[in-house]
């Protein structure tokens, strides 16, 4: 198998190409962020559904002059990033494609689609499962104190759910990342099994950093990621089996070719 032929480019040309890939990705984020800001009221309403359906009720509150504006900006930026994922992945693909092998190019479109679907699945899981569960838990926990009204500022609420949505979406990319690493030989099932305990610890630490500082939400985020880690081990096994099968086919074909050469030499 040969790598895709392309004329040698100086380092500065590579950097120039990388710069334009980054510019196009950032431009996409800005364009979608502007669109997101225009429809920010509708988006905030959609994001507020989980807290509106929480029982006991949690009320949203704005306490600062810039609170609503900052909330709209945050929602717009998050929307810009999410909707720009296909563009960002495409730009990354265009940058690295010339250095890939023929068979690596064939599975790239499927890999891009899987990456996007994994992020969307993680985001939907966070929105429909994790966020309502965590809000309901804390609403019940806070309920019953005499004279206490459970208000949540809109800034804190949107920070809370956007962080969860983005982090969970990225966490669901773990099997895809492991697939890539296994494909290039940097990761094997045995390595993943050996570092399993350390991986679990790192997952808990990262979950604590990227989620609100409470153990229940941290565990709620960490447990699905730990499950995805186990799925990643299975993915690495499949990649290894496929590599072994391909190597056996190549060995058989080489053996047949050698036999043919010997036969030709004998007859010749």
Order of alpha helices (4+ residues) and beta strands (2+ residues): alpha-alpha-beta-alpha-alpha-alpha-alpha-beta-alpha-alpha-alpha-alpha-alpha
